[in-house]
């Protein structure tokens, strides 16, 4: 008997991609759970039309929302996907063969390579690929780590990386990517600030060296130059994201000093 797998997704206003996410994965799973935090578009109807159980939960934060979804699942395994991560046909075939194999239980979790799309353009260079993410794991073996941003599943058991990739339709435009990077920079700065060990990160020299190194690494060493003008724009935006993290962290530290004076 094959192990049971629950597909869990957290969503809000994801009508652009949610249907394709569910359609691509549904033959692998025994149930589909969508935790919605207040969609005003057709997200809920798209999910219910495809047999998903939709549960409303006000936004708890990235990690807590995803852990809430995991706790609703009945399957022996969890396939936790973002609402813009679409399994490709080769990946589905790889997973079907793996799930039916006695080797499946050798590992507690499986990482899936991910191709970022800007609009309909895939990005294979500049540090954006393979970007393998832990998405399939035994229930009870892992939880999403409590972070404000860039959350990841924490688990101690053995993991493997799959060969085929999923498509990540995260941003419709380059401007969307830039806006998201600004949001993530603010969240990352707040997280470093809350940890209390940020003096080196906030050092003025990092305002120059860290963004510069990020650009050189992503554009030249990691091949962003091969993606043409788009690769250049993404490298510039990402290096500016690194700069903004430092700027926002310094602002938080400066506000704290002002409050204590």
DOVO-329461 format. One record per residue: x, y, z of N, C-alpha, C in turn; residue number from 1. Coordinates in pm, whole numbers, plus 50000, padded with zeros to 5 digits. Example, Ala and Ser with C-alpha at 12.3 -4.5 7.8 and 13.67 -1.06 7.14 Angstrom:
(zanu (51319,49431,50780),(51230,49550,50780),(51320,49670,50780),1)
(zanu (51285,49775,50708),(51367,49894,50714),(51290,50003,50787),2)
# end
This chain:
(zanu (50084,49880,50000),(50000,50000,50000),(50087,50125,50000),1)
(zanu (50053,50217,49913),(50133,50339,49901),(50113,50429,50021),2)
(zanu (50216,50502,50063),(50199,50598,50172),(50107,50711,50130),3)
(zanu (50033,50765,50225),(49939,50874,50196),(50011,51007,50209),4)
(zanu (49977,51099,50119),(50041,51231,50114),(49933,51338,50114),5)
(zanu (49950,51436,50201),(49860,51552,50205),(49928,51671,50140),6)
(zanu (49858,51735,50048),(49905,51860,49989),(49852,51975,50073),7)
(zanu (49941,52058,50126),(49898,52174,50205),(49954,52301,50142),8)
(zanu (49867,52402,50135),(49901,52529,50071),(49843,52642,50155),9)
(zanu (49921,52745,50179),(49865,52867,50238),(49848,52969,50127),10)
(zanu (49740,53046,50134),(49707,53131,50020),(49634,53257,50063),11)
(zanu (49652,53359,49982),(49569,53480,49987),(49578,53547,49850),12)
(zanu (49466,53553,49781),(49458,53615,49648),(49559,53553,49552),13)
(zanu (49546,53422,49534),(49640,53347,49450),(49572,53287,49327),14)
(zanu (49470,53356,49274),(49396,53300,49162),(49481,53280,49037),15)
(zanu (49590,53354,49025),(49674,53345,48905),(49738,53207,48890),16)
(zanu (49776,53144,49001),(49855,53021,48992),(49797,52903,49070),17)
(zanu (49706,52926,49163),(49663,52819,49253),(49605,52699,49180),18)
(zanu (49523,52723,49079),(49463,52612,49006),(49568,52521,48944),19)
(zanu (49669,52581,48884),(49775,52502,48822),(49857,52426,48927),20)
(zanu (49877,52487,49045),(49951,52420,49153),(49877,52293,49195),21)
(zanu (49746,52305,49219),(49667,52189,49262),(49657,52085,49151),22)
(zanu (49630,52129,49029),(49615,52034,48917),(49740,51950,48897),23)
(zanu (49857,52013,48911),(49982,51943,48886),(50011,51838,48994),24)
(zanu (49966,51862,49116),(50003,51775,49227),(49895,51677,49269),25)
(zanu (49772,51694,49222),(49660,51621,49282),(49667,51470,49263),26)
(zanu (49731,51421,49157),(49738,51276,49139),(49833,51208,49238),27)
(zanu (49911,51288,49309),(50007,51233,49405),(49951,51225,49547),28)
(zanu (49840,51293,49573),(49799,51316,49712),(49662,51258,49741),29)
(zanu (49637,51237,49872),(49508,51184,49917),(49413,51295,49962),30)
(zanu (49466,51413,49988),(49384,51525,50028),(49456,51655,49994),31)
(zanu (49376,51760,49979),(49429,51893,49949),(49373,51990,50053),32)
(zanu (49462,52057,50122),(49421,52153,50224),(49475,52291,50186),33)
(zanu (49387,52387,50176),(49425,52525,50148),(49386,52610,50268),34)
(zanu (49483,52673,50330),(49457,52764,50441),(49458,52906,50384),35)
(zanu (49343,52969,50386),(49327,53100,50325),(49319,53207,50433),36)
(zanu (49389,53318,50411),(49393,53424,50512),(49311,53547,50472),37)
(zanu (49212,53526,50386),(49122,53637,50354),(49124,53680,50209),38)
(zanu (49120,53585,50118),(49123,53618,49976),(48997,53695,49935),39)
(zanu (49018,53791,49845),(48906,53867,49790),(48889,53840,49641),40)
(zanu (48971,53753,49584),(48956,53714,49443),(48891,53575,49439),41)
(zanu (48917,53499,49335),(48851,53369,49318),(48933,53252,49374),42)
(zanu (49028,53281,49462),(49113,53176,49520),(49031,53064,49582),43)
(zanu (48934,53097,49665),(48857,52995,49738),(48777,52908,49642),44)
(zanu (48712,52968,49545),(48633,52888,49450),(48723,52799,49365),45)
(zanu (48839,52848,49327),(48934,52767,49249),(48975,52644,49330),46)
(zanu (48999,52663,49459),(49040,52551,49545),(48926,52452,49565),47)
(zanu (48808,52501,49598),(48696,52410,49626),(48653,52333,49501),48)
(zanu (48659,52397,49385),(48625,52328,49260),(48716,52209,49234),49)
(zanu (48834,52212,49291),(48931,52104,49272),(48935,52006,49390),50)
(zanu (48834,52016,49476),(48822,51920,49584),(48901,51954,49709),51)
(zanu (48954,52074,49718),(49033,52110,49835),(48943,52142,49954),52)
(zanu (48994,52112,50071),(48933,52159,50194),(48992,52296,50224),53)
(zanu (48909,52398,50229),(48955,52534,50252),(48924,52574,50395),54)
(zanu (49025,52617,50466),(49011,52660,50605),(49057,52805,50615),55)
(zanu (48975,52888,50677),(49017,53027,50698),(49099,53039,50825),56)
(zanu (49209,53113,50814),(49290,53147,50930),(49352,53283,50905),57)
(zanu (49323,53377,50994),(49388,53508,50982),(49539,53489,50982),58)
(zanu (49608,53579,50915),(49752,53565,50893),(49828,53561,51025),59)
(zanu (49907,53454,51043),(49985,53434,51164),(50133,53464,51145),60)
(zanu (50172,53492,51022),(50314,53497,50987),(50347,53376,50901),61)
(zanu (50453,53386,50823),(50484,53281,50724),(50495,53143,50788),62)
(zanu (50580,53127,50887),(50605,52995,50945),(50485,52943,51022),63)
(zanu (50425,53025,51105),(50313,52979,51187),(50193,52943,51101),64)
(zanu (50172,53017,50992),(50060,52985,50903),(50081,52848,50837),65)
(zanu (50203,52823,50795),(50232,52695,50730),(50228,52579,50829),66)
(zanu (50271,52601,50951),(50261,52497,51054),(50115,52468,51089),67)
(zanu (50033,52572,51089),(49890,52554,51111),(49832,52461,51004),68)
(zanu (49872,52482,50879),(49824,52399,50770),(49871,52254,50786),69)
(zanu (49996,52235,50825),(50048,52100,50846),(49967,52026,50950),70)
(zanu (49930,52094,51057),(49857,52030,51166),(49718,51983,51124),71)
(zanu (49665,52037,51015),(49535,51994,50965),(49543,51867,50880),72)
(zanu (49662,51830,50839),(49679,51721,50743),(49666,51585,50809),73)
(zanu (49608,51490,50735),(49590,51354,50785),(49688,51256,50723),74)
(zanu (49757,51297,50618),(49847,51206,50548),(49971,51170,50628),75)
(zanu (50034,51061,50587),(50159,51018,50651),(50275,51107,50609),76)
(zanu (50261,51168,50492),(50362,51259,50439),(50296,51392,50407),77)
(zanu (50375,51497,50409),(50327,51631,50378),(50398,51682,50253),78)
(zanu (50319,51730,50157),(50372,51804,50044),(50329,51949,50063),79)
(zanu (50421,52030,50114),(50389,52169,50147),(50441,52260,50037),80)
(zanu (50348,52313,49958),(50384,52397,49844),(50335,52539,49866),81)
(zanu (50414,52635,49816),(50364,52771,49806),(50259,52775,49695),82)
(zanu (50174,52875,49701),(50063,52883,49606),(50106,52924,49466),83)
(zanu (50238,52937,49444),(50289,52969,49311),(50396,52869,49267),84)
(zanu (50401,52752,49331),(50499,52647,49298),(50428,52533,49225),85)
(zanu (50460,52516,49098),(50391,52420,49013),(50485,52305,48978),86)
(zanu (50444,52183,49014),(50523,52066,48981),(50521,52043,48830),87)
(zanu (50636,52018,48772),(50644,51990,48629),(50613,51843,48602),88)
(zanu (50568,51808,48481),(50539,51667,48450),(50656,51572,48478),89)
(zanu (50781,51606,48441),(50891,51515,48477),(50907,51496,48627),90)
(zanu (50883,51602,48704),(50892,51591,48849),(50782,51501,48903),91)
(zanu (50661,51515,48851),(50549,51429,48895),(50581,51283,48867),92)
(zanu (50637,51255,48751),(50672,51116,48719),(50782,51065,48812),93)
(zanu (50879,51149,48842),(50985,51110,48935),(50927,51081,49073),94)
(zanu (50835,51164,49117),(50774,51144,49247),(50688,51018,49251),95)
(zanu (50613,50993,49145),(50530,50873,49141),(50615,50747,49152),96)
(zanu (50727,50746,49079),(50817,50631,49085),(50880,50618,49224),97)
(zanu (50915,50731,49281),(50979,50731,49413),(50882,50683,49521),98)
(zanu (50760,50734,49519),(50661,50699,49621),(50628,50550,49617),99)
(zanu (50633,50492,49498),(50604,50349,49484),(50724,50260,49507),100)
(zanu (50836,50320,49542),(50959,50244,49561),(50985,50217,49709),101)
(zanu (51045,50102,49743),(51080,50076,49883),(51186,50173,49936),102)
(zanu (51256,50242,49845),(51358,50338,49887),(51299,50469,49940),103)
(zanu (51169,50490,49916),(51107,50617,49954),(51125,50647,50103),104)
(zanu (51109,50545,50188),(51114,50566,50333),(51256,50578,50387),105)
(zanu (51357,50567,50300),(51496,50581,50347),(51523,50720,50398),106)
(zanu (51449,50817,50346),(51471,50956,50384),(51346,51012,50451),107)
(zanu (51367,51109,50539),(51255,51175,50605),(51203,51293,50526),108)
(zanu (51282,51341,50431),(51238,51456,50354),(51308,51463,50221),109)
(zanu (51245,51535,50127),(51299,51549,49992),(51296,51696,49951),110)
(zanu (51411,51743,49903),(51421,51877,49850),(51391,51875,49700),111)
(zanu (51324,51979,49655),(51285,51989,49514),(51350,52113,49454),112)
(zanu (51432,52097,49349),(51488,52215,49280),(51375,52304,49228),113)
(zanu (51405,52432,49216),(51301,52529,49182),(51354,52628,49080),114)
(zanu (51276,52650,48973),(51310,52749,48871),(51224,52873,48892),115)
(zanu (51289,52986,48916),(51219,53113,48933),(51176,53167,48797),116)
(zanu (51052,53215,48792),(51002,53282,48672),(50974,53429,48704),117)
(zanu (51017,53516,48613),(50974,53655,48614),(50879,53668,48495),118)
(zanu (50750,53679,48524),(50653,53667,48417),(50657,53527,48362),119)
(zanu (50684,53514,48233),(50695,53383,48171),(50840,53346,48138),120)
(zanu (50935,53420,48195),(51076,53398,48166),(51144,53322,48279),121)
(zanu (51198,53203,48252),(51269,53129,48356),(51409,53186,48377),122)
(zanu (51455,53181,48502),(51586,53233,48537),(51672,53117,48587),123)
(zanu (51776,53084,48510),(51860,52969,48544),(51998,53008,48597),124)
(zanu (52025,53137,48606),(52158,53181,48648),(52148,53285,48759),125)
(zanu (52262,53339,48798),(52264,53446,48895),(52232,53405,49037),126)
(zanu (52243,53274,49068),(52217,53227,49203),(52071,53193,49229),127)
(zanu (51987,53201,49127),(51845,53172,49145),(51808,53026,49118),128)
(zanu (51902,52948,49068),(51877,52807,49038),(51999,52726,49079),129)
(zanu (51984,52607,49140),(51860,52528,49150),(51770,52561,49269),130)
(zanu (51819,52631,49370),(51734,52679,49479),(51645,52567,49534),131)
(zanu (51704,52450,49562),(51627,52335,49608),(51565,52362,49745),132)
(zanu (51435,52333,49757),(51360,52359,49879),(51299,52230,49933),133)
(zanu (51305,52213,50065),(51244,52097,50129),(51092,52114,50125),134)
(zanu (51025,52030,50050),(50881,52044,50031),(50804,51915,50064),135)
(zanu (50869,51801,50060),(50803,51673,50087),(50871,51607,50206),136)
(zanu (50794,51577,50311),(50856,51522,50432),(50753,51441,50512),137)
(zanu (50805,51349,50592),(50719,51269,50679),(50653,51359,50782),138)
(zanu (50524,51339,50802),(50456,51419,50903),(50515,51389,51040),139)
(zanu (50544,51494,51114),(50604,51480,51245),(50755,51489,51246),140)
(zanu (50816,51486,51127),(50962,51490,51121),(51016,51631,51102),141)
(zanu (50930,51725,51066),(50976,51860,51041),(50869,51964,51066),142)
(zanu (50913,52085,51097),(50825,52200,51115),(50890,52321,51050),143)
(zanu (50808,52416,51011),(50862,52541,50959),(50923,52620,51073),144)
(zanu (51050,52660,51056),(51119,52736,51158),(51059,52874,51175),145)
(zanu (51051,52920,51298),(50990,53049,51328),(51083,53163,51287),146)
(zanu (51061,53216,51169),(51135,53330,51120),(51037,53428,51058),147)
(zanu (51076,53555,51055),(50990,53656,50995),(50986,53644,50843),148)
(zanu (51095,53594,50784),(51106,53586,50639),(51203,53475,50603),149)
(zanu (51194,53426,50478),(51281,53318,50431),(51271,53196,50522),150)
(zanu (51147,53164,50559),(51123,53049,50645),(51162,52919,50574),151)
(zanu (51201,52820,50652),(51240,52691,50596),(51200,52581,50693),152)
(zanu (51180,52461,50641),(51144,52348,50724),(51267,52301,50800),153)
(zanu (51254,52285,50930),(51362,52237,51014),(51339,52090,51046),154)
(zanu (51436,52008,51015),(51427,51866,51046),(51566,51808,51062),155)
(zanu (51577,51705,51146),(51706,51644,51176),(51732,51517,51096),156)
(zanu (51628,51458,51040),(51642,51331,50971),(51711,51345,50836),157)
(zanu (51739,51230,50772),(51808,51231,50642),(51721,51290,50531),158)
(zanu (51787,51362,50440),(51717,51426,50329),(51786,51392,50197),159)
(zanu (51709,51397,50090),(51762,51376,49956),(51711,51487,49865),160)
(zanu (51779,51506,49753),(51740,51609,49656),(51691,51540,49529),161)
(zanu (51575,51578,49481),(51520,51521,49359),(51589,51579,49236),162)
(zanu (51578,51508,49124),(51647,51549,49002),(51570,51656,48926),163)
(zanu (51440,51640,48917),(51359,51731,48837),(51309,51848,48921),164)
(zanu (51270,51955,48854),(51238,52079,48923),(51089,52112,48919),165)
(zanu (51050,52205,49005),(50919,52268,48997),(50938,52411,48947),166)
(zanu (50831,52468,48894),(50834,52605,48843),(50778,52700,48948),167)
(zanu (50848,52810,48971),(50811,52906,49075),(50768,53037,49009),168)
(zanu (50636,53054,48993),(50582,53173,48927),(50553,53281,49032),169)
(zanu (50659,53331,49090),(50644,53419,49205),(50617,53565,49167),170)
(zanu (50672,53612,49055),(50664,53754,49022),(50617,53774,48879),171)
(zanu (50517,53858,48862),(50467,53886,48727),(50561,53978,48650),172)
(zanu (50630,54069,48721),(50718,54165,48657),(50844,54185,48741),173)
(zanu (50943,54250,48682),(51064,54284,48756),(51031,54381,48869),174)
(zanu (50936,54469,48847),(50895,54564,48952),(50837,54489,49072),175)
(zanu (50762,54382,49045),(50709,54300,49155),(50824,54238,49235),176)
(zanu (50925,54191,49164),(51042,54133,49230),(51110,54237,49319),177)
(zanu (51127,54360,49266),(51192,54466,49341),(51111,54502,49466),178)
(zanu (50979,54508,49453),(50894,54541,49567),(50903,54433,49675),179)
(zanu (50905,54307,49632),(50917,54197,49727),(51051,54201,49799),180)
(zanu (51158,54234,49727),(51290,54240,49789),(51296,54351,49895),181)
(zanu (51227,54460,49869),(51222,54567,49970),(51147,54519,50095),182)
(zanu (51037,54450,50074),(50960,54394,50187),(51046,54296,50267),183)
(zanu (51115,54207,50195),(51198,54108,50263),(51316,54174,50335),184)
(zanu (51369,54281,50279),(51480,54352,50343),(51434,54408,50478),185)
(zanu (51315,54465,50483),(51263,54519,50608),(51242,54408,50712),186)
(zanu (51185,54295,50667),(51161,54184,50759),(51292,54124,50808),187)
(zanu (51389,54109,50718),(51519,54053,50758),(51589,54144,50858),188)
(zanu (51582,54275,50834),(51644,54369,50926),(51581,54358,51064),189)
(zanu (51449,54347,51067),(51381,54335,51196),(51421,54206,51268),190)
(zanu (51437,54099,51191),(51476,53972,51252),(51617,53979,51311),191)
(zanu (51710,54034,51236),(51846,54050,51289),(51845,54140,51414),192)
(zanu (51764,54244,51409),(51756,54336,51522),(51703,54264,51646),193)
(zanu (51601,54183,51628),(51542,54112,51741),(51637,54010,51801),194)
(zanu (51726,53956,51718),(51825,53862,51771),(51928,53933,51859),195)
(zanu (51950,54061,51835),(52037,54139,51920),(52185,54134,51885),196)
(zanu (52223,54056,51784),(52364,54047,51746),(52379,54097,51603),197)
(zanu (52384,54227,51589),(52382,54286,51456),(52489,54392,51435),198)
(zanu (52576,54413,51534),(52672,54522,51524),(52761,54510,51401),199)
(zanu (52811,54389,51374),(52897,54372,51257),(52818,54390,51128),200)
(zanu (52698,54335,51123),(52616,54348,51003),(52583,54494,50973),201)
(zanu (52566,54574,51079),(52528,54714,51061),(52646,54807,51043),202)
(zanu (52765,54752,51037),(52885,54836,51024),(52881,54912,50891),203)
(zanu (52918,55040,50891),(52911,55122,50769),(52985,55062,50650),204)
(zanu (53095,54992,50675),(53171,54937,50562),(53091,54833,50485),205)
(zanu (52997,54769,50556),(52914,54668,50489),(52816,54730,50391),206)
(zanu (52786,54859,50408),(52697,54926,50314),(52756,54928,50173),207)
(zanu (52888,54920,50165),(52956,54920,50035),(53000,54778,49997),208)
(zanu (53072,54713,50087),(53136,54586,50052),(53036,54473,50028),209)
(zanu (52939,54460,50115),(52847,54347,50103),(52762,54355,49976),210)
(zanu (52698,54469,49945),(52623,54479,49819),(52712,54462,49696),211)
(zanu (52834,54519,49701),(52925,54507,49586),(52962,54362,49561),212)
(zanu (52996,54291,49670),(53033,54151,49655),(52913,54070,49605),213)
(zanu (52794,54101,49655),(52674,54029,49611),(52653,54046,49461),214)
(zanu (52669,54169,49412),(52651,54193,49268),(52755,54116,49187),215)
(zanu (52883,54125,49224),(52988,54058,49149),(52968,53907,49150),216)
(zanu (52930,53856,49265),(52910,53711,49276),(52794,53665,49189),217)
(zanu (52680,53732,49197),(52561,53687,49126),(52570,53714,48976),218)
(zanu (52625,53828,48938),(52625,53863,48796),(52737,53794,48720),219)
(zanu (52855,53784,48780),(52968,53724,48710),(52995,53579,48754),220)
(zanu (53020,53558,48882),(53060,53425,48927),(52948,53322,48914),221)
(zanu (52824,53366,48933),(52712,53271,48926),(52631,53286,48797),222)
(zanu (52687,53357,48700),(52635,53353,48564),(52516,53439,48532),223)
(zanu (52483,53537,48616),(52371,53623,48584),(52387,53694,48451),224)
(zanu (52511,53716,48411),(52539,53782,48283),(52481,53704,48165),225)
(zanu (52462,53573,48184),(52409,53488,48078),(52260,53510,48055),226)
(zanu (52194,53576,48148),(52051,53606,48133),(52027,53744,48074),227)
(zanu (52132,53803,48016),(52118,53929,47944),(52077,54045,48031),228)
(zanu (51997,54135,47973),(51956,54256,48043),(51877,54222,48170),229)
(zanu (51792,54118,48162),(51715,54078,48279),(51807,54030,48391),230)
(zanu (51911,53954,48355),(52006,53909,48455),(52076,54024,48525),231)
(zanu (52107,54129,48448),(52169,54249,48507),(52074,54317,48604),232)
(zanu (51949,54334,48562),(51852,54400,48649),(51829,54323,48778),233)
(zanu (51824,54191,48769),(51801,54110,48889),(51921,54116,48983),234)
(zanu (52042,54116,48926),(52162,54126,49009),(52167,54260,49081),235)
(zanu (52129,54367,49011),(52128,54500,49073),(52024,54505,49185),236)
(zanu (51904,54452,49158),(51798,54454,49260),(51838,54372,49381),237)
(zanu (51900,54256,49358),(51935,54171,49471),(52047,54233,49554),238)
(zanu (52144,54295,49488),(52250,54362,49564),(52194,54481,49641),239)
(zanu (52093,54548,49585),(52030,54658,49656),(51947,54606,49774),240)
(zanu (51891,54488,49759),(51821,54422,49871),(51917,54401,49987),241)
(zanu (52039,54357,49958),(52139,54338,50063),(52173,54473,50128),242)
(zanu (52188,54577,50045),(52216,54711,50099),(52102,54759,50188),243)
(zanu (51978,54739,50144),(51863,54786,50220),(51852,54714,50354),244)
(zanu (51886,54588,50359),(51883,54517,50488),(51972,54588,50590),245)
(zanu (52088,54633,50545),(52181,54702,50634),(52126,54839,50670),246)
(zanu (52072,54911,50572),(52015,55044,50598),(51902,55034,50700),247)
(zanu (51811,54940,50680),(51697,54928,50771),(51741,54880,50908),248)
(zanu (51843,54796,50913),(51895,54751,51042),(51958,54868,51118),249)
(zanu (52032,54951,51047),(52093,55068,51110),(51985,55165,51161),250)
(zanu (51876,55178,51086),(51766,55264,51130),(51705,55213,51260),251)
(zanu (51686,55082,51270),(51631,55024,51392),(51724,55046,51510),252)
(zanu (51853,55026,51486),(51951,55045,51594),(51955,55192,51636),253)
(zanu (51947,55283,51539),(51951,55425,51569),(51825,55467,51647),254)
(zanu (51710,55411,51611),(51586,55443,51683),(51593,55394,51827),255)
(zanu (51656,55280,51847),(51670,55226,51982),(51758,55320,52068),256)
(zanu (51868,55368,52008),(51955,55458,52081),(51883,55587,52116),257)
(zanu (51800,55635,52024),(51727,55759,52049),(51627,55740,52163),258)
(zanu (51562,55623,52167),(51467,55596,52273),(51532,55587,52410),259)
(zanu (51660,55543,52411),(51730,55525,52538),(51800,55651,52586),260)
(zanu (51804,55752,52500),(51876,55875,52538),(51788,55970,52618),261)
# end
